[in-house]
């Protein structure tokens, strides 16, 4: 017998080794995308966003108060410089905060989209078949009742109204010689609806906030009450400070005008401020005469809404009125806002400048040398420590001022920007402004400078800091927030559960199954959410499934 040698079969090729592009670029990107779009990453980014917002609440922000921010940096030296480099004084516009915001947005979108499709597939799918061994489930009940499986299955289905049900016929087998009928039921899909609603609303909230920042703006302006000052929202130049989103160029502001008629401050018996009220006149027709404007009121936490904008009162203070009378008899009166040094006593400081009347000095240089500048303090409720003026309270009681009067070049003709609250110290150091008097004055008192110029303190008015805020997405922010809370409540209250009922003829006595009218009923339940539980009364409710009129409400079991 001749044996024929058989050539060994070639080895099967192993899986192809991925190319460098897939190994070093595609696979890492795919893995990174899966990590970014996981719910765990979304929750971590949400926590990180809340954590990143803390410096914005604790530290002064440059876009809100430039002066306070610069003083904070200067007081802390090198530490303040490094904090500024890390954008801790402009947190909400910083690169790192924006990066967290964008990553959270992408993570939520990537996380929610697959879940939406999965939920749609779940709604289209039938309730799952009953497990083979129902006794292993957390809740289980077995009983024998009168009736055929077909009759009882119809009764069970009727009692499970509000549940998604599916009835299946099990062919005879070794386990169930006479066959069986199974009813599968599910409820609690509203839980996933609430969960998805919460996350979609969260994305909508982030989007609307971003839209509001892009297309919104905020401007502040100080207006003296009962004065001829008017704020017309027609240009960014009318504001003391203005900040806007990237899509706002200042040419399409909501047109309106507003003026402060009266400002009133009320106080508690202990002297603490109780309420600030501003009576205003306003119009959306900038060509309408002022005596035809509408009347309104602005109070704390009660802004005035005009043309889609909200107008708030951010602060208030006092504006002393001074009159300067020159030796030739000409006089000029100005009311200038002073800034509070102490919000409890409202001791305020400020400055006011007066130009020399035209024609008083033919030579322009000579006229410039006789300008008058006043700097000092205003006390609504004055008290004195020797000659030092202090204030006891923010309530007005015989107000007084302590002023320093300067004569010389006040810088009115230089064209260089100056603070309206302080004098230019360099002019004083260069002796271009020379102090001529230092005096305390009550209302109506005056002082005479060398040369005959008279300075009189006429009284005061109140000023208010008005903020105009425009956010085109504010209503959608509110809607998103409300829907998000509703979705969260629904997802916490609704329980996801499954229920199976197996109906098999009772063969305990043997014989012909078709002649029997007794059925073994197995009921098993499973809670699909962690710690959802079933509560008390499962056995009683399970027995009621086979009873006429024993309907199980969706909130039961």
C-alpha atoms as one frame of an Amber mdcrd trajectory, in Angstrom:
protein
   0.000   0.000   0.000   1.500   3.206  -1.102   1.067   6.292   1.061   0.887
   9.603  -0.638   2.375  12.523   1.209  -0.019  15.453   1.673   1.381  18.911
   1.612   0.635  20.831   4.816  -2.045  23.466   4.393  -0.746  27.004   4.534
  -1.330  28.802   7.830  -4.364  30.997   7.971  -3.508  34.636   7.769  -4.081
  36.541  10.983  -5.997  39.778  11.183  -4.467  42.488   9.094  -2.405  44.938
  11.062  -3.986  48.400  10.868  -2.115  50.943   8.879  -0.284  53.886  10.467
  -3.124  56.302   9.627  -5.703  54.194  11.398  -3.385  53.251  14.264  -2.072
  56.738  15.042  -4.922  58.995  13.971  -8.310  57.395  13.329  -8.400  55.008
  16.298  -7.230  57.610  18.876  -9.732  60.146  17.513 -12.543  57.588  17.673
 -11.613  56.652  21.223 -11.412  60.307  22.246 -14.822  60.981  20.698 -16.367
  58.070  22.593 -14.889  59.360  25.850 -16.023  62.928  25.166 -19.601  61.924
  24.343 -20.093  59.698  27.366 -22.491  60.812  30.101 -19.709  60.533  32.646
 -17.645  63.098  30.742 -20.665  65.410  30.333 -21.299  65.387  34.083 -17.620
  66.017  34.787 -17.580  68.979  32.384 -20.762  70.368  33.936 -19.156  70.214
  37.371 -15.965  71.740  35.975 -17.973  74.596  34.414 -19.588  75.371  37.763
 -16.173  75.233  39.422 -14.641  77.530  36.785 -17.370  80.130  37.393 -16.373
  80.567  41.052 -13.503  83.039  40.348 -15.950  85.124  38.316 -18.162  85.469
  41.391 -15.388  86.068  43.938 -12.947  88.268  42.009 -13.623  91.697  40.455
 -14.275  91.440  36.740 -12.771  93.937  34.299 -15.902  94.326  32.180 -17.950
  95.241  35.270 -15.565  97.556  37.107 -12.276  98.389  35.429 -11.071 100.676
  38.223 -11.727  98.203  41.015 -10.021  95.453  39.032  -6.889  97.533  38.477
  -6.715  98.427  42.178  -7.081  94.755  43.090  -4.201  93.832  40.772  -2.003
  96.677  42.042  -2.620  95.752  45.697  -1.367  92.200  45.106   1.727  92.985
  43.101   3.217  90.096  41.159   0.435  87.729  42.250  -2.133  90.069  40.746
  -0.168  90.221  37.486  -0.096  86.426  37.198  -3.802  86.211  38.042  -4.452
  88.661  35.225  -2.376  86.564  32.826  -4.578  83.583  33.606  -7.642  85.740
  32.777  -9.093  85.467  36.272 -10.461  89.014  35.983 -12.378  88.265  32.767
 -13.470  84.721  33.535 -16.574  84.438  31.381 -14.797  85.624  28.243 -11.550
  83.756  28.916 -10.192  81.108  26.586 -10.264  78.343  29.202 -13.872  79.022
  30.274 -14.977  79.123  26.638 -13.174  75.831  25.994 -15.024  74.129  28.861
 -18.304  75.593  27.633 -17.786  74.348  24.073 -16.612  70.888  25.200 -19.682
  70.549  27.421 -21.922  71.550  24.539 -20.302  69.023  22.162 -20.341  66.306
  24.833 -24.046  66.766  25.516 -24.942  66.755  21.816 -22.868  63.634  21.187
 -24.340  61.948  24.257 -27.995  62.793  23.660 -28.253  62.052  19.931 -27.600
  58.268  20.152 -29.893  58.017  23.182 -32.731  59.644  21.246 -32.399  57.099
  18.442 -32.175  54.243  20.952 -35.322  55.477  22.677 -37.188  55.647  19.375
 -36.147  52.044  18.666 -37.378  51.035  22.132 -40.773  52.607  21.448 -41.040
  50.723  18.178 -39.951  47.402  19.706 -42.348  44.966  21.372 -42.100  44.156
  25.098 -39.489  41.465  25.629 -40.384  37.827  26.051 -40.710  36.357  29.498
 -37.564  34.776  30.977 -37.580  31.011  31.187 -37.460  30.892  34.996 -39.696
  33.636  36.397 -39.066  32.562  39.984 -35.566  34.048  39.845 -36.840  37.599
  39.449 -36.984  39.930  42.484 -40.802  39.858  42.638 -42.606  36.601  41.956
 -46.012  35.113  42.680 -47.569  31.785  41.684 -51.248  30.907  42.099 -53.874
  28.667  40.562 -57.167  30.217  39.473 -60.283  29.186  37.613 -60.418  29.779
  33.867 -58.525  28.920  30.724 -55.230  30.637  29.813 -56.910  32.379  26.875
 -59.669  33.829  29.042 -57.258  34.924  31.751 -54.851  36.512  29.272 -57.622
  38.770  27.985 -58.512  39.680  31.579 -54.878  40.406  32.460 -54.438  42.581
  29.367 -57.591  44.548  30.236 -56.359  45.085  33.797 -52.984  46.300  32.513
 -54.494  49.238  30.655 -51.859  51.992  30.464 -49.066  49.444  30.080 -47.533
  48.393  26.788 -48.471  44.740  26.465 -47.799  41.832  24.134 -49.486  38.450
  24.303 -47.611  35.386  23.014 -48.651  31.739  22.717 -46.118  29.163  23.906
 -46.224  25.835  22.080 -46.519  22.624  24.154 -43.193  21.472  25.491 -41.708
  19.265  28.139 -42.031  22.041  30.688 -45.544  23.007  29.615 -47.186  19.949
  28.085 -50.427  21.803  27.478 -48.725  24.924  26.147 -49.013  28.342  27.764
 -49.916  31.958  27.169 -47.518  34.751  28.148 -48.313  38.403  28.628 -45.356
  40.804  28.611 -45.970  44.348  29.897 -43.792  47.419  30.285 -44.332  50.912
  31.646 -42.197  53.878  32.648 -41.118  55.087  29.210 -41.958  58.575  30.428
 -38.892  58.338  32.644 -36.582  58.281  29.644 -38.663  61.050  28.048 -38.055
  63.185  31.140 -34.367  62.287  31.133 -33.943  63.223  27.479 -36.044  66.357
  27.974 -33.767  67.428  30.809 -30.603  67.010  28.754 -32.052  68.541  25.580
 -33.279  71.510  27.637 -29.827  71.828  29.155 -28.345  72.051  25.668 -31.040
  74.571  24.714 -30.181  76.589  27.837 -26.505  76.688  26.883 -27.394  77.677
  23.327 -29.769  80.451  24.387 -27.259  81.838  26.865 -24.625  81.897  24.128
 -27.048  83.581  21.712 -27.879  86.151  24.364 -24.202  86.918  24.857 -23.580
  87.212  21.121 -26.539  89.456  20.331 -26.986  91.209  23.690 -25.514  94.340
  25.207 -25.342  96.238  28.502 -24.761  99.939  28.972 -24.584 102.083  32.114
 -25.119 105.792  32.462 -25.393 108.129  35.446 -28.386 110.456  35.317 -29.099
 113.283  37.766 -32.717 113.281  38.944 -34.887 116.329  38.292 -32.379 117.608
  35.770 -32.301 118.067  32.009 -30.177 114.937  31.463 -31.719 112.424  29.046
 -30.515 108.964  28.060 -31.425 108.109  24.468 -30.529 104.591  23.397 -29.483
 105.586  19.901 -25.711 105.184  20.074 -23.062 103.548  22.223 -21.476 106.973
  22.758 -24.267 108.042  25.153 -23.150 105.531  27.800 -20.484 105.891  30.466
 -19.621 102.240  29.883 -20.883  99.841  27.231 -20.213  96.186  26.538 -21.802
  94.064  23.867 -21.690  90.718  22.155 -19.635  89.959  19.087 -22.649  90.422
  16.784 -23.562  93.893  18.065 -21.950  96.894  16.356 -24.074  99.560  18.056
 -25.974 100.641  14.924 -29.176  98.716  15.618 -30.032  99.506  19.247 -33.628
  99.554  20.436 -34.690 103.223  20.127 -35.998 104.866  23.290 -35.290 107.811
  25.597 -35.562 108.013  29.384 -35.036 110.662  32.043 -35.203 110.494  35.848
 -37.872 112.750  37.326 -37.360 111.903  40.974 -35.364 109.544  43.145 -36.430
 108.530  46.646 -34.569 106.470  49.223 -36.319 105.034  52.289 -34.535 103.779
  55.385 -35.196 101.450  58.291 -35.255 102.817  61.862 -31.634 101.706  62.340
 -30.548 103.761  59.328 -30.153 100.862  56.917 -31.451 101.454  53.347 -34.863
  99.888  52.815 -35.934 100.711  49.252 -34.813 102.839  46.308 -37.448 104.164
  43.922 -36.911 106.069  40.674 -39.790 107.854  38.956 -38.958 108.155  35.269
 -40.369 109.452  32.011 -39.718 107.488  28.842 -40.739 107.103  25.220 -40.049
 104.804  22.296 -40.682 107.664  19.875 -37.543 109.783  20.163 -39.208 112.618
  18.205 -42.110 112.992  20.662 -42.049 116.087  22.954 -40.905 115.332  26.489
 -44.195 116.481  28.063 -45.943 113.648  26.191 -43.689 110.869  27.443 -45.018
 107.946  29.474 -44.431 107.666  33.214 -42.856 104.697  34.930 -41.192 103.499
  38.105 -38.014 101.517  38.707 -37.419  99.815  42.035 -34.971  97.257  43.391
 -35.539  93.969  41.508 -38.327  95.608  39.487 -36.808  96.852  36.217 -38.603
  98.895  33.603 -39.052  97.131  30.262 -38.917  99.286  27.161 -38.697  98.087
  23.545 -37.449  94.676  24.647 -34.765  96.136  26.943 -34.649  96.050  30.724
 -33.624  99.148  32.672 -32.270  98.714  36.190 -31.090 101.085  38.909 -27.633
  99.846  39.898 -26.544 102.587  42.278 -27.295 106.034  43.559 -25.603 108.973
  45.177 -25.575 112.714  45.661 -24.783 115.454  43.175 -23.872 118.778  44.872
 -24.708 122.007  43.063 -22.182 124.880  42.996 -22.408 128.396  41.590 -19.312
 130.396  40.649 -19.662 134.169  40.315 -16.769 136.024  38.702 -15.783 139.615
  39.610 -17.581 140.979  36.544 -20.884 139.584  37.864 -21.198 136.662  35.455
 -22.037 133.324  37.077 -22.293 129.660  36.155 -23.986 126.787  37.982 -23.164
 123.111  37.740 -24.430 119.934  39.387 -21.843 117.152  39.469 -22.267 113.567
  40.738 -20.009 112.582  43.633 -19.066 108.935  44.207 -19.850 107.367  47.619
 -16.821 106.322  49.665 -18.977 104.472  52.190 -22.371 103.008  51.294 -23.465
 103.168  54.942 -22.863 106.890  55.455 -22.779 107.940  51.769 -19.796 110.230
  52.387 -18.953 111.062  48.765 -16.123 112.686  46.878 -15.962 114.281  43.469
 -14.906 117.243  41.380 -16.412 119.940  39.168 -14.793 122.338  36.673 -15.890
 125.804  35.480 -14.653 127.512  32.347 -14.018 131.251  32.366 -16.827 133.290
  30.718 -16.141 134.286  27.129 -14.985 137.884  26.717 -13.763 138.241  30.267
 -10.164 137.784  29.143  -9.408 138.684  25.517  -6.237 136.618  25.499  -6.908
 132.882  25.221  -3.929 131.874  27.365  -4.968 134.341  30.050  -8.533 133.002
  30.017  -7.272 129.455  30.427  -5.296 130.465  33.520  -8.448 131.620  35.339
 -10.560 128.450  35.118 -12.017 127.245  38.430 -11.891 123.646  39.675 -13.480
 122.314  42.865 -12.684 119.004  44.563 -14.065 117.824  47.859 -16.414 115.771
  49.997 -20.188 115.762  50.404 -21.799 114.607  53.682 -25.599 114.090  53.730
 -25.621 113.962  57.548 -22.489 115.906  58.547 -20.439 115.581  61.679 -17.054
 117.101  62.363 -13.876 115.814  63.902 -12.190 119.174  64.496 -12.432 120.568
  60.949 -12.560 117.151  59.275 -15.948 116.540  57.675 -17.552 113.134  58.203
 -21.059 111.706  57.768 -23.178 109.886  60.331 -25.777 108.371  58.013 -27.018
 108.149  54.453 -30.163 110.018  55.479 -30.118 113.714  54.616 -29.929 116.181
  57.520 -28.421 119.627  56.827 -25.890 118.419  54.232 -22.477 120.044  53.956
 -19.395 119.971  51.763 -15.669 120.241  52.404 -14.044 121.647  49.276 -10.682
 122.690  47.908 -10.912 125.412  45.276  -8.275 125.678  42.548  -7.725 128.389
  39.946  -5.710 127.904  36.770  -5.706 125.550  33.818  -8.287 122.857  34.624
  -7.545 120.972  31.392 -10.889 121.784  29.781  -9.314 122.804  26.454  -6.712
 120.073  26.087  -9.007 117.569  24.367  -7.550 114.859  26.618  -9.968 112.565
  28.464 -10.229 113.243  32.186 -12.086 111.635  35.053 -15.265 113.501  35.916
 -14.837 112.530  39.571 -11.254 113.685  40.235  -8.966 116.483  39.160  -5.882
 115.801  37.095  -3.143 115.510  39.706  -0.431 116.293  37.171  -1.903 119.787
  36.635  -1.668 120.437  40.361   1.885 119.080  40.601   2.917 121.339  37.686
   1.345 124.381  39.432  -0.991 124.874  36.499  -3.802 124.525  39.049  -3.180
 126.453  42.276  -5.251 125.937  45.396  -6.869 129.170  46.555  -9.148 128.019
  49.367 -10.093 125.078  51.605 -13.401 125.477  53.361 -16.445 123.693  54.797
 -19.794 124.989  53.543 -23.414 124.379  54.490 -26.231 124.822  51.983 -26.417
 128.473  50.959 -22.972 129.419  52.303 -20.223 130.765  50.095 -16.560 131.646
  50.112 -14.718 134.440  48.283 -11.398 133.812  46.581  -8.588 136.351  46.278
  -9.569 138.473  43.307 -13.267 138.500  44.126 -14.551 135.205  42.647 -17.355
 133.761  44.824 -18.030 130.019  45.268 -21.478 129.102  46.648 -22.867 125.714
  47.684 -26.496 125.723  46.530 -27.630 122.263  47.656 -27.797 118.859  46.059
 -29.697 116.521  43.784 -29.781 112.723  43.626 -28.158 110.751  40.835 -28.849
 107.182  39.800 -26.817 104.745  37.773 -29.048 103.284  35.073 -28.225 100.015
  33.356 -29.800  99.162  30.019 -29.710  95.421  29.375 -30.703  93.788  26.096
 -30.906  90.003  25.842 -32.938  88.717  22.874 -32.835  85.146  24.206 -34.004
  85.818  27.760 -37.482  84.350  27.210 -36.000  81.201  25.704 -33.616  80.924
  28.638 -36.633  80.954  30.954 -38.505  78.384  28.862 -35.458  76.109  28.695
 -34.970  76.349  32.457 -38.604  75.518  33.223 -38.680  72.583  30.795 -35.380
  71.329  32.206 -36.799  71.301  35.752 -39.981  69.562  34.564 -37.928  66.917
  32.770 -35.784  66.377  35.859 -38.840  65.957  38.106 -40.438  63.484  35.673
 -37.248  61.433  35.404 -37.033  61.231  39.206 -40.680  60.348  39.865 -41.482
  57.877  37.057 -40.317  54.297  37.537 -39.379  51.984  34.671 -40.759  48.469
  35.235 -41.419  45.216  33.443 -44.023  42.631  34.243 -44.554  39.094  32.924
 -47.540  36.854  33.390 -47.347  33.191  32.326 -50.618  31.250  32.131 -50.413
  27.468  31.847 -53.156  24.824  32.255 -53.139  23.067  35.620 -52.128  19.438
  35.031 -51.777  18.469  38.646 -54.650  15.994  38.306 -53.565  14.645  34.879
 -56.079  14.024  32.108 -57.167  15.909  29.052 -55.935  19.530  29.158 -58.769
  20.765  26.996 -61.305  19.706  29.580 -59.630  21.541  32.458 -60.766  24.983
  33.613 -57.924  25.652  36.067 -54.810  27.674  35.216 -51.462  28.142  36.950
 -50.617  31.853  36.939 -47.037  33.015  37.391 -46.477  36.765  37.832 -42.977
  38.249  37.999 -41.795  41.848  38.087 -38.511  43.599  37.477 -37.607  47.220
  38.171 -35.368  48.467  35.356 -33.921  51.401  37.280 -31.588  51.144  40.233
 -33.263  51.447  43.639 -36.667  51.920  42.000 -38.142  49.132  44.094 -41.708
  47.929  43.948 -43.082  49.023  47.278 -45.592  47.093  49.348 -48.609  45.361
  47.965 -47.054  43.533  44.994 -48.689  40.215  45.842 -52.103  41.791  46.263
 -51.830  43.671  42.968 -50.512  40.580  41.180 -53.500  38.524  42.369 -55.819
  41.252  41.148 -54.569  40.872  37.570 -56.815  37.855  37.013 -59.902  39.383
  38.644 -62.597  41.134  36.623 -62.349  44.905  37.185 -59.032  44.530  38.956
 -57.342  47.059  36.684 -53.767  47.920  37.667 -53.100  51.625  37.294 -49.802
  52.731  35.760 -48.721  54.119  39.105 -49.195  50.767  40.852 -47.008  47.677
  41.028
